[in-house]
Amino acid sequence: MGALSCPALIFMLTKQTPQSLARQFCLGAYVNAVEPPLWRETFEYLSQLADETAFQKAKIAALWIQYGGDLRAKIRDDDLILAVLRKALPGYDGEGCTLYRGECWFLFDRDEIGFCWTPSQEIATSYAKGLNAVDTGGVLLRCYAPAEAILGMENTVFVCDPSRLLRLTTLELFPKL
């Protein structure tokens, strides 16, 4: 197989556009080596798509749970992200539930709570005192997520619309690492 016939090499040599990146996102593929402005343009493009059948919703849920924090840091517009996630995620047919999140104090203080939540207080605590405590310290949160606040679920991670969560409570604060 020649070097130019390799799809990965051709992909790497191709200049990304919002449309090409959107196509990959819709298939559940995350491209890390893309500058933040292009990701923002891509999400603006995705937010305007009228045909929701373009989204491989289960694959996007898995993508978001793994790479959502990175995408959020690149796009830096939770309203835009939420508009896309409402279209791109599979939804939720279950009942409301109590969920937990380990959040960075800085984001919590700015009322910029993230999208991924867990029913496990232990897992959320590990994020609150670990990864999310690095810059400014962490905070362990609990909420009630009514079914309409849950945009999708993959394994035991719930992707939620933070504006629709109820009874948000701070359980514990953790120092900066």
Secondary structure as UniProt FT lines:
FT   HELIX           3..5
FT   HELIX           7..13
FT   HELIX           18..26
FT   TURN            27..28
FT   HELIX           36..48
FT   HELIX           52..54
FT   HELIX           57..75
FT   HELIX           78..88
FT   STRAND          97..104
FT   HELIX           105..109
FT   TURN            110..111
FT   STRAND          116..118
FT   HELIX           121..128
FT   TURN            129..130
FT   HELIX           131..133
FT   TURN            134..136
FT   STRAND          138..145
FT   HELIX           147..149
FT   STRAND          150..154
FT   TURN            155..156
FT   STRAND          157..160
FT   HELIX           162..164
FT   STRAND          166..174
//
